Amino acid sequence: MPSSSENASPESRPTGSANAVPAVLFAATILISAFLLFQVQPLIAKLILPWFGGSAAVWTSCMLFFQLALLGGYGYAHWLNGRKGMSQTWIHLGLLALSLLTLPILPSAWWKPVGGEDPLLRILGLLAATVGLPYFLLSSTSPLLQSWYARSRGGVMPYRFFALSNAGSMLGLLTYPVLVEPYLTSYQQAWMWSGTYIAFVAVCITVAFRSRHGVAAQRAAEAASTPPTWMDRIIWMSLAAAASALLLSVTNHITQNIAAIPFLWVLPLSLYLLSFILCFDSDRWYSRWLFTRMAAGAIPALAYAISDESNISNLKLAVATFCGLLFVLFMVCHGEVARRRPAPAFLTEFYLMVSVGGAIGGLLIAVGAPYFFNALYDLPVVISLTGILLVLLLIRDKDGIEDWKILVPVSVIIALGTTAFLIRDTYNSFGDTKALARNFYGALKVTDHSTDGGYGPARRLTHGTIDHGEQFLWPQNQRRATTYYSQKSGVGLAIKALQLEGPMHVGVIGLGAGTLSTYARPIDKYRIYDINPLVVDIANKYFTFLKNCMAPKTIVLGDARLQLEKEPPQGFDVLAVDAFSGDAIPVHLLTHEAFQLYWKHLKPNGILAVHVSNKYLELGPVVKQLAQLDHKQATLVSNSDIDAEEVSTADWVLITNKPGFHDLPEVKAGAEKVEVRPGLRPWTDDYSNLYQILMH
């Protein structure tokens, strides 16, 4: 190593030179960049959710973009680290200055979808145009500054900065649902983030300029270090891909059947980051002896949790179960990566390979699964492959494991047994399956089953695990309204009440199997909106509700709110809002601006019927509060299930100022009291908070 004499060249000055950048400045820059990097993820996803139907798949698409941008940032850091002299500094300074021109991070309305096209590429383009360059530079900050720090300190190990980076990321995620989302509008959030990014750029420019020396010391450290092998690179990528695929597939499983809200995105991702923090902060956090044994239990437990045999209906228990099992597997994947980290001279390549693995996992779940699988196979496949990968690592490293003769065979049995269980459960879940289909918006399944009420067999449409419509197959019973749409349901009562007054124009947001069209008469008109072209295809091909509809009907493909914004007033007598995907909530259909749009399309005494049945969220108070804002009267109508008739328990909020409607005996018979929670703010396009309405 060069001497630290006063005559040494600036590029070779070791620790303690007058120009050395304080470690705290490196730490502060990395911390701020990581905070911004992960605060922007739920922020921008929530901003664009209303444009793409409020689907949980929007978050998966965003995660794919973030992982690809992270890969680009790590690749850029690795490339820039190989540049000589001052070119590293000037290139980075130029890009930092250029990124300021993209602020504030408010998406342009030009990116709104125009119909029923697949939105994945549009979402990726929107994110690239809105946050692409800032996110790219933020993602490059941690590996780049760690490399600069190592070279300025003569090759000192900088991996604790990676733990600090992940701590900043987790801080950004956790503060969003607790301190940002409840108190700031989306517009305010975007401007605050943009202002903080400007501060980051100023600090980063300072560090970059003061760290421009030391490349010669870096070259010497590289020459003295043993480079990683291709097997090392493959293991880094495989472990990172397994963790990334687990994160996205489990998050999909949760959000598709609960709600597409930042809180439920943030929690698994926070645990993912926490495992990085612990594994790269110190070797003492990852006990291989303990976590490999815990993983041997976590793999089959996770398989059971997603199976048909495990019907976890309690939200807190479901989230705790999935997150606890995920964390164990994250610790093993990232702990094994950390055990194999190379010398600092190859730091940027190491981070690049880890990022490649993360991107591969993201591509498999966000692109591979929806477009190549016709059902929800991805999570069972990921669980099985993760188990097999961990077993292969144990076999490869058996010389370093004292009791490998017991642990390895047991692990092999568990991995193979779990795979067999998942294959059996997946096969059994099909039953009398007539159709399987999947796209960006989720997985649809059509099955036939027998009934006990004397009405004959029935056909069911499910989205994920949620029933979206059923029809009796015997011709004489095909026009019976079933599930959430029976004649005693809120929407059934609303339609039947207005039918007594003459011809009706009925609007329906959310087609499902087309059950509501059973109420149609030749003198009526029906206009049905649905965002998912697969739903329309299945309703026409496998069900006869639409075929038997007696009224003229129009099906409008695309997000209902965007379509209604473009249409002249429709003059609906009844508008039914029932556009859930699984149990996930399209929040943009339950805001004050959305309700203003509904009033525009309803007749003065028309009825807005909002379906609020949900296992986890109390939506009734939200809808009642929005009705009160516009001086409308709201009644929550509930009906009980009738198994023999395939009628499901359903909650509908009926909103109208039509004289006498709320006093009808049949309406009053099913009416339930709705209390608006103290402190509940009205939802708007700029503000919503599902965390406040989680069921206790």
C-alpha positions in Angstrom: 0.0 0.0 0.0 1.3 3.5 -0.7 2.8 5.5 2.0 0.9 8.3 3.7 3.6 10.9 3.1 2.7 14.4 2.1 4.2 13.8 -1.4 1.9 10.9 -2.1 -0.5 11.4 -5.0 -4.0 12.4 -4.1 -5.4 9.2 -5.6 -3.4 7.1 -3.1 -4.0 9.0 0.1 -5.0 6.5 2.8 -7.3 7.0 5.8 -6.4 10.1 7.8 -5.5 12.4 4.9 -6.7 15.9 5.1 -9.1 15.3 2.1 -10.7 12.1 3.6 -14.5 12.3 3.7 -15.9 11.8 7.2 -17.5 8.4 7.5 -20.6 10.1 8.9 -21.1 11.9 5.6 -21.1 8.6 3.7 -23.5 7.2 6.2 -25.9 10.1 6.0 -26.0 10.1 2.2 -26.6 6.3 2.1 -29.3 6.6 4.8 -31.2 9.4 3.0 -31.0 7.7 -0.4 -32.3 4.4 1.0 -35.1 6.3 2.8 -36.2 8.0 -0.4 -35.8 4.9 -2.4 -38.4 2.9 -0.4 -40.6 5.8 0.6 -41.4 6.5 -3.0 -42.5 2.9 -3.7 -45.9 2.9 -1.8 -46.2 6.7 -2.6 -46.1 6.4 -6.4 -48.0 3.0 -6.4 -50.9 4.7 -4.5 -50.9 7.6 -6.9 -51.4 5.4 -9.9 -53.7 2.7 -8.4 -56.9 4.6 -9.4 -55.8 4.6 -13.1 -55.4 0.9 -13.3 -58.5 -0.4 -11.5 -57.1 -0.5 -7.9 -55.8 -4.1 -8.6 -53.2 -5.7 -6.4 -51.3 -6.5 -9.6 -50.5 -2.8 -9.8 -48.2 -3.2 -6.8 -46.6 -6.3 -8.3 -45.9 -4.3 -11.5 -44.5 -1.5 -9.5 -42.2 -3.9 -7.6 -41.0 -5.3 -10.9 -40.1 -1.8 -12.1 -38.3 -1.1 -8.8 -36.3 -4.3 -9.0 -35.4 -3.6 -12.7 -34.4 0.0 -11.8 -32.4 -1.3 -8.8 -30.6 -3.7 -11.2 -29.9 -0.8 -13.5 -28.6 1.3 -10.7 -26.3 -1.5 -9.4 -25.1 -2.2 -13.0 -24.4 1.5 -13.4 -22.5 1.6 -10.1 -20.4 -1.4 -11.1 -19.7 0.1 -14.5 -18.9 3.5 -13.0 -16.6 1.9 -10.5 -14.4 0.6 -13.3 -13.9 4.1 -14.8 -10.6 5.8 -14.3 -9.7 9.2 -12.8 -12.2 12.0 -12.4 -14.7 10.6 -15.0 -16.5 8.7 -12.2 -17.2 12.0 -10.4 -18.2 14.1 -13.4 -20.6 11.4 -14.9 -22.4 11.0 -11.6 -22.6 14.7 -11.0 -24.1 15.3 -14.4 -26.8 12.6 -13.9 -27.7 14.0 -10.5 -28.2 17.5 -11.9 -30.2 16.1 -14.9 -32.5 14.2 -12.5 -33.7 17.4 -10.9 -35.5 18.2 -14.2 -37.9 15.3 -13.6 -39.3 16.8 -10.4 -41.9 16.8 -8.9 -42.8 13.2 -9.2 -46.4 13.7 -10.2 -47.5 11.3 -13.0 -48.9 12.8 -16.2 -52.6 12.1 -17.1 -51.3 11.1 -20.5 -50.5 7.7 -19.1 -54.1 6.9 -18.1 -55.3 3.8 -19.9 -57.9 4.3 -22.6 -59.7 0.9 -22.5 -59.3 -2.8 -21.6 -55.7 -3.1 -22.8 -53.1 -5.0 -20.7 -51.6 -2.3 -18.5 -48.2 -3.8 -17.6 -46.2 -1.9 -20.2 -48.1 1.3 -19.6 -47.3 1.1 -15.8 -43.6 0.5 -16.5 -43.5 3.4 -18.9 -45.3 5.7 -16.5 -42.9 4.9 -13.7 -39.9 5.3 -15.9 -41.0 8.7 -17.0 -42.1 9.9 -13.5 -39.5 8.4 -11.1 -37.1 6.5 -13.4 -34.0 8.6 -13.3 -34.2 9.7 -9.6 -34.9 6.0 -8.6 -32.0 4.8 -10.8 -29.6 7.2 -9.1 -30.9 6.5 -5.6 -30.4 2.8 -6.2 -26.8 3.2 -7.3 -25.9 5.3 -4.2 -25.3 2.5 -1.7 -22.9 0.3 -3.7 -21.2 3.3 -5.3 -20.5 5.1 -2.0 -19.5 1.9 -0.3 -16.9 1.4 -3.1 -15.7 5.0 -2.8 -15.5 4.6 1.0 -13.4 1.4 0.7 -11.0 2.9 -1.8 -10.5 6.0 0.3 -9.8 3.9 3.4 -7.4 1.5 1.7 -9.8 -1.4 1.2 -11.6 -1.4 4.6 -14.7 -3.6 4.7 -17.8 -1.4 4.1 -20.5 -4.0 4.3 -22.1 -2.4 7.4 -23.1 0.4 5.2 -25.3 -2.1 3.3 -27.0 -2.9 6.6 -27.4 0.9 7.2 -28.9 1.3 3.7 -31.5 -1.4 4.4 -32.3 0.3 7.7 -33.0 3.5 5.9 -35.1 1.6 3.4 -37.1 0.0 6.2 -37.5 3.4 7.9 -38.9 4.8 4.7 -41.4 2.0 4.4 -42.6 1.9 8.0 -43.0 5.7 8.3 -45.2 5.8 5.2 -48.4 4.1 6.5 -47.9 5.5 10.1 -46.7 9.1 9.6 -47.2 10.0 5.9 -50.3 8.3 4.5 -52.6 9.2 7.4 -51.7 12.9 7.5 -50.7 14.1 4.0 -52.5 14.0 0.7 -50.9 12.2 -2.2 -50.1 15.6 -3.8 -48.4 16.8 -0.7 -46.5 13.5 -0.4 -45.1 13.9 -3.9 -43.9 17.4 -3.3 -42.4 16.6 0.1 -40.5 13.6 -1.5 -39.3 15.8 -4.3 -38.0 18.5 -1.9 -36.1 15.9 0.1 -34.6 14.5 -3.0 -33.2 17.9 -3.9 -31.5 17.9 -0.4 -30.1 14.4 -1.2 -28.6 15.6 -4.5 -26.8 18.4 -2.7 -25.3 16.1 -0.1 -24.4 13.4 -2.7 -22.7 16.0 -4.9 -20.6 17.0 -1.9 -19.5 13.4 -1.2 -18.9 12.6 -4.8 -16.6 15.6 -5.3 -14.7 15.1 -2.1 -14.3 11.3 -2.9 -12.8 11.8 -6.3 -9.3 10.6 -5.1 -8.2 7.1 -4.2 -8.6 5.1 -7.5 -5.0 3.9 -7.4 -5.6 2.4 -3.9 -8.7 0.7 -5.2 -6.7 -0.9 -8.1 -4.1 -2.2 -5.7 -6.8 -3.8 -3.5 -8.3 -5.5 -6.5 -5.0 -7.0 -7.6 -4.5 -8.5 -4.1 -7.9 -10.1 -3.8 -9.2 -13.4 -5.0 -12.0 -12.9 -7.5 -15.3 -14.8 -7.1 -16.0 -17.9 -9.2 -19.0 -18.4 -11.5 -20.4 -20.8 -8.9 -20.3 -18.0 -6.3 -22.1 -15.7 -8.7 -24.8 -18.4 -9.4 -25.4 -19.0 -5.7 -25.7 -15.2 -5.0 -28.3 -14.9 -7.8 -30.2 -18.0 -6.9 -30.6 -17.1 -3.2 -31.6 -13.5 -4.1 -34.1 -14.8 -6.7 -35.7 -17.1 -4.2 -36.1 -14.4 -1.6 -37.5 -11.9 -4.2 -40.0 -14.5 -5.6 -41.1 -15.4 -2.1 -41.7 -11.7 -1.3 -43.8 -11.0 -4.3 -45.7 -14.2 -4.4 -46.7 -14.1 -0.8 -47.5 -10.4 -1.0 -49.7 -11.2 -4.0 -51.5 -13.9 -2.0 -52.2 -11.5 0.8 -53.2 -8.4 -1.2 -55.4 -10.3 -3.7 -57.6 -11.6 -1.0 -57.4 -8.8 1.6 -56.7 -5.3 0.1 -54.3 -3.6 -2.2 -53.1 -1.1 0.4 -49.6 0.1 1.3 -49.8 -1.3 4.8 -50.0 -4.9 3.5 -47.3 -4.2 0.9 -45.0 -2.6 3.4 -45.0 -5.3 6.1 -43.5 -8.2 4.0 -41.1 -5.9 2.3 -40.0 -4.5 5.7 -39.2 -8.0 6.9 -37.3 -8.6 3.7 -35.2 -5.5 4.4 -34.8 -6.4 8.1 -33.2 -9.7 7.2 -30.7 -7.8 5.0 -30.0 -5.5 7.9 -29.3 -8.3 10.4 -27.4 -10.5 8.0 -25.0 -7.8 6.8 -24.6 -5.9 10.1 -22.9 -8.8 11.8 -22.4 -12.5 11.4 -23.8 -13.1 14.9 -27.4 -12.4 13.8 -27.5 -15.3 11.4 -27.1 -18.6 13.2 -26.9 -21.2 10.5 -27.6 -24.0 13.0 -30.8 -22.3 14.2 -32.2 -20.9 11.0 -31.7 -23.9 8.8 -33.7 -26.0 11.2 -36.4 -23.3 11.4 -36.5 -23.2 7.6 -37.1 -26.9 7.6 -40.3 -26.2 9.5 -41.2 -23.0 7.7 -41.3 -24.6 4.2 -44.1 -27.1 4.9 -45.9 -24.7 7.3 -46.1 -22.1 4.5 -47.3 -24.8 2.1 -50.1 -25.7 4.5 -51.0 -22.0 5.1 -51.8 -21.5 1.4 -53.6 -24.8 1.0 -57.4 -25.3 0.9 -57.1 -27.1 4.2 -56.0 -23.9 6.0 -58.8 -21.3 5.9 -57.3 -18.6 8.0 -60.1 -16.0 8.3 -58.6 -13.8 11.1 -56.6 -11.0 9.5 -54.1 -10.6 12.2 -53.4 -14.3 12.4 -53.1 -14.6 8.6 -50.7 -11.7 8.3 -48.7 -12.8 11.4 -48.5 -16.4 10.0 -47.3 -15.5 6.6 -44.9 -12.8 7.7 -43.3 -14.9 10.4 -42.7 -17.8 8.0 -41.4 -15.4 5.4 -38.9 -13.8 7.8 -37.4 -17.2 8.6 -36.9 -17.9 4.9 -35.6 -14.4 4.2 -33.0 -14.9 7.0 -31.8 -18.1 5.5 -31.5 -16.8 1.9 -29.9 -13.5 2.9 -27.8 -15.1 5.6 -26.3 -17.5 3.1 -25.6 -14.6 0.7 -23.9 -12.7 3.5 -21.7 -15.7 4.4 -20.4 -15.7 0.8 -19.7 -12.0 0.3 -16.4 -11.2 -1.4 -13.6 -8.8 -0.7 -14.5 -5.1 -1.0 -12.6 -4.9 -4.3 -15.5 -7.0 -5.8 -18.3 -5.2 -3.9 -20.1 -3.7 -6.8 -20.1 -7.0 -8.8 -21.5 -8.7 -5.7 -24.3 -6.3 -5.4 -25.0 -6.5 -9.1 -25.4 -10.3 -9.0 -27.7 -10.0 -6.0 -29.7 -7.4 -7.9 -29.8 -9.7 -11.0 -31.3 -12.4 -8.8 -33.9 -10.1 -7.3 -34.9 -9.0 -10.8 -35.2 -12.6 -12.0 -37.5 -13.4 -9.0 -39.6 -10.3 -9.9 -39.8 -11.2 -13.5 -40.9 -14.7 -12.7 -43.8 -13.5 -10.5 -44.8 -10.3 -12.3 -44.4 -11.5 -15.9 -43.9 -15.2 -16.0 -46.7 -16.3 -13.7 -49.6 -14.1 -15.1 -48.7 -14.7 -18.7 -47.6 -18.4 -18.7 -49.6 -19.9 -15.9 -53.4 -20.3 -16.2 -53.9 -20.5 -12.4 -52.2 -19.5 -9.1 -49.3 -22.0 -9.4 -46.5 -19.5 -8.6 -46.5 -19.5 -4.8 -46.5 -23.4 -4.6 -43.8 -23.5 -7.2 -41.7 -20.9 -5.4 -42.1 -22.7 -2.0 -41.0 -26.0 -3.5 -38.0 -24.6 -5.4 -36.8 -22.6 -2.4 -36.9 -25.8 -0.3 -34.9 -27.7 -3.0 -32.4 -24.8 -3.3 -31.7 -24.8 0.4 -31.2 -28.5 0.4 -28.7 -28.3 -2.4 -26.8 -25.7 -0.5 -26.7 -27.9 2.6 -25.4 -30.8 0.5 -22.7 -28.6 -1.1 -21.6 -27.3 2.2 -21.9 -30.6 4.2 -18.3 -30.6 5.2 -18.9 -27.5 7.3 -22.0 -29.0 9.1 -21.4 -31.2 12.0 -24.6 -33.2 11.9 -25.1 -33.2 8.2 -25.8 -36.9 8.1 -29.0 -36.2 9.9 -29.9 -32.7 8.8 -29.4 -33.2 5.0 -31.6 -36.4 4.7 -34.3 -34.8 6.9 -34.2 -31.7 4.7 -34.5 -33.7 1.5 -37.5 -35.6 2.9 -39.2 -32.3 4.0 -38.5 -30.6 0.6 -39.8 -33.5 -1.4 -42.8 -34.1 1.0 -43.7 -30.4 0.7 -43.6 -30.5 -3.1 -45.8 -33.6 -3.1 -48.3 -32.0 -0.7 -48.5 -28.8 -2.9 -49.0 -30.9 -6.1 -51.8 -32.9 -4.4 -53.5 -29.7 -3.0 -53.3 -27.9 -6.3 -54.7 -31.0 -8.1 -57.5 -31.4 -5.5 -58.4 -27.7 -5.7 -59.4 -28.0 -9.3 -62.3 -30.4 -8.6 -64.8 -30.3 -11.4 -63.0 -27.4 -13.1 -64.4 -26.2 -16.4 -62.0 -23.3 -17.0 -58.8 -21.8 -15.7 -57.6 -18.4 -16.9 -55.2 -15.8 -15.7 -54.0 -12.3 -16.7 -52.7 -9.1 -15.2 -55.8 -8.8 -13.0 -55.6 -12.2 -11.4 -56.7 -15.8 -11.7 -60.2 -16.9 -12.6 -61.6 -20.4 -12.2 -64.9 -21.9 -13.2 -66.1 -25.1 -11.4 -69.2 -27.2 -11.1 -70.5 -28.5 -7.9 -73.6 -30.3 -6.5 -76.2 -28.5 -4.3 -78.6 -29.7 -1.6 -81.7 -27.6 -2.2 -83.4 -29.4 -5.1 -82.3 -26.8 -7.7 -79.8 -29.1 -9.3 -76.0 -28.6 -9.8 -74.4 -25.2 -9.9 -71.5 -23.5 -11.6 -69.2 -21.1 -9.7 -66.8 -18.3 -10.8 -64.0 -17.6 -8.4 -61.3 -14.9 -8.4 -58.4 -16.1 -6.3 -60.3 -17.6 -3.4 -63.4 -15.4 -3.5 -66.8 -16.4 -5.1 -67.7 -14.0 -7.9 -71.0 -15.6 -8.9 -72.9 -18.8 -9.2 -75.6 -20.2 -11.5 -77.8 -23.2 -11.4 -77.3 -25.4 -14.4 -80.8 -26.8 -14.8 -82.5 -24.5 -17.4 -85.6 -23.8 -15.3 -83.3 -22.4 -12.5 -80.8 -20.5 -14.5 -82.4 -17.1 -14.0 -82.4 -17.4 -10.2 -80.3 -14.6 -8.5 -77.8 -16.3 -6.2 -74.8 -15.4 -4.0 -74.6 -11.7 -3.1 -77.4 -10.7 -5.5 -80.5 -12.5 -4.2 -83.9 -10.8 -4.1 -83.4 -10.1 -0.4 -80.0 -8.5 -0.9 -79.7 -4.8 -0.8 -79.2 -4.4 -4.5 -82.0 -6.9 -5.2 -84.4 -4.8 -3.0 -83.4 -1.6 -4.8 -84.0 -3.0 -8.2 -87.3 -4.6 -7.3 -88.6 -1.5 -5.6 -88.0 0.7 -8.7 -89.3 -1.9 -11.1 -92.8 -1.0 -9.8 -92.4 2.5 -11.3 -91.8 1.5 -14.9 -88.8 1.1 -17.3 -85.4 1.2 -15.6 -81.8 2.1 -16.7 -79.5 0.0 -14.5 -75.7 0.5 -14.3 -73.4 -2.2 -12.9 -69.7 -1.7 -12.0 -68.3 -5.2 -11.9 -69.7 -8.0 -14.2 -68.7 -11.2 -12.3 -70.8 -14.0 -13.8 -73.4 -11.5 -14.8 -75.9 -12.4 -12.1 -77.6 -9.0 -11.8 -78.8 -9.2 -15.4 -81.4 -11.8 -14.1 -83.5 -8.8 -12.9 -83.7 -7.3 -16.4 -87.0 -6.9 -18.2 -87.6 -6.2 -21.9 -88.5 -2.6 -21.0 -85.2 -2.0 -19.1 -81.7 -1.1 -20.2 -78.5 -2.4 -18.6 -75.0 -1.0 -18.9 -72.2 -3.1 -17.3 -68.6 -2.0 -16.8 -65.7 -4.3 -16.2 -61.9 -3.8 -16.4 -61.0 -7.4 -17.0 -61.6 -8.8 -20.6 -61.2 -12.4 -19.2 -64.3 -11.9 -17.0 -66.3 -10.8 -20.0 -65.2 -13.9 -22.0 -65.9 -16.3 -19.2 -69.3 -14.8 -18.4 -70.3 -15.2 -22.0 -68.9 -18.6 -22.5 -69.6 -20.5 -19.3 -72.7 -18.8 -17.9 -76.0 -17.9 -19.4 -77.0 -14.9 -17.3 -76.0 -12.4 -20.1 -77.4 -14.7 -22.8 -80.7 -14.9 -21.0 -80.8 -11.2 -20.2 -84.2 -9.9 -21.4 -83.2 -6.2 -21.6 -80.9 -4.5 -24.1 -77.4 -4.6 -22.6 -74.1 -2.9 -23.2 -70.8 -4.1 -21.8 -68.1 -1.4 -21.4 -64.6 -2.7 -21.2 -62.1 -0.7 -19.0 -61.9 0.9 -15.6 -65.5 2.0 -14.7 -64.5 5.3 -13.3 -62.3 6.3 -16.3 -65.1 5.3 -18.6 -67.8 7.2 -16.6 -65.6 10.3 -16.7 -65.7 10.2 -20.5 -69.4 9.5 -20.9 -72.3 11.9 -20.9 -74.8 11.5 -18.0 -76.4 8.1 -18.3 -79.5 8.7 -16.2 -79.3 5.5 -14.1 -82.2 4.5 -11.9 -79.8 2.2 -10.0 -76.0 2.1 -10.1 -74.5 -1.0 -8.4 -70.8 -0.7 -7.4 -69.4 -4.2 -7.0 -65.9 -4.2 -8.5 -63.9 -6.1 -6.0 -61.0 -8.4 -7.0 -61.0 -11.2 -4.4 -61.5 -9.3 -1.1 -59.2 -6.4 -2.4 -60.8 -3.0 -2.5 -60.6 -0.6 -5.5 -60.2 2.4 -3.3 -60.6 4.9 -6.2 -64.3 3.8 -6.5 -64.9 4.8 -2.9 -63.8 8.4 -2.8 -65.7 11.6 -2.7 -64.8 12.4 -6.3 -66.0 9.0 -7.4 -69.3 9.6 -5.6 -69.7 13.0 -7.3 -69.3 11.1 -10.6 -72.0 8.6 -9.6 -74.4 11.4 -8.7 -73.8 12.8 -12.2 -74.9 9.6 -13.8 -77.8 8.8 -11.5 -81.3 10.3 -11.8 -82.1 12.8 -8.9 -84.0 10.0 -7.1 -81.8 7.2 -8.3 -80.3 4.6 -5.9 -76.5 4.0 -5.5 -76.0 0.5 -4.2 -72.4 -0.2 -2.9 -71.4 -3.7 -2.0 -69.4 -3.6 1.2 -69.2 -7.3 2.2 -65.6 -8.0 3.4 -63.9 -10.3 5.8 -61.3 -7.8 7.0 -62.5 -4.2 6.4 -65.5 -2.2 7.7 -66.4 -0.3 4.5 -69.9 0.7 5.7 -68.8 3.7 7.7 -66.7 5.0 4.8 -69.6 4.8 2.4 -72.1 6.4 4.9 -69.7 9.2 5.5 -69.4 10.0 1.8 -73.2 9.9 1.5 -73.5 12.4 4.4 -71.0 14.8 2.7 -73.5 15.1 -0.2 -76.5 15.2 2.1 -77.7 11.8 1.0 -79.5 9.2 3.2 -77.7 5.8 3.5 -79.0 2.5 4.8 -76.9 -0.6 5.3 -79.0 -3.7 4.3 -77.8 -7.2 5.2 -79.2 -10.6 4.3 -78.5 -14.0 5.7 -77.1 -16.9 3.7 -79.5 -19.6 2.4 -77.3 -22.6 1.5 -80.1 -24.5 -0.3 -80.5 -21.6 -2.7 -76.8 -20.7 -3.0 -77.5 -17.3 -1.4 -74.6 -15.7 0.4 -74.6 -13.3 3.3 -74.2 -9.8 1.8 -73.9 -6.2 3.0 -75.0 -3.4 0.7 -75.2 0.3 1.4 -78.2 1.9 -0.4 -77.9 5.6 -0.9 -80.8 7.8 -2.1 -83.0 10.6 -1.1 -85.9 9.0 -2.9 -89.0 9.7 -0.6 -90.2 6.7 1.3 -87.5 4.3 0.0 -85.7 3.8 3.3 -89.0 3.3 5.1 -90.1 0.3 2.9 -90.8 -2.7 5.1 -88.4 -5.0 3.2 -85.6 -2.4 3.4 -86.2 -1.8 7.1 -86.2 -5.5 7.8 -82.6 -5.9 6.7 -81.3 -2.5 7.9 -78.4 -2.4 10.3 -77.0 0.5 12.1 -73.7 2.0 10.8 -71.5 4.0 13.1 -68.9 6.3 11.6 -65.7 5.9 13.6 -64.3 8.9 15.4 -61.4 10.5 13.5 -62.4 8.8 10.2 -61.6 11.3 7.5 -63.6 11.3 4.3 -61.8 9.5 1.5 -60.8 11.5 -1.5 -58.6 10.9 -4.5 -55.8 12.5 -2.5 -56.4 10.7 0.8 -57.5 7.3 2.0 -56.5 5.1 4.9 -57.7 1.5 5.0 -55.6 0.9 8.1 -58.3 2.8 10.1 -61.1 0.5 9.1 -59.4 -2.9 9.7 -61.8 -5.1 11.7 -60.7 -5.6 15.3 
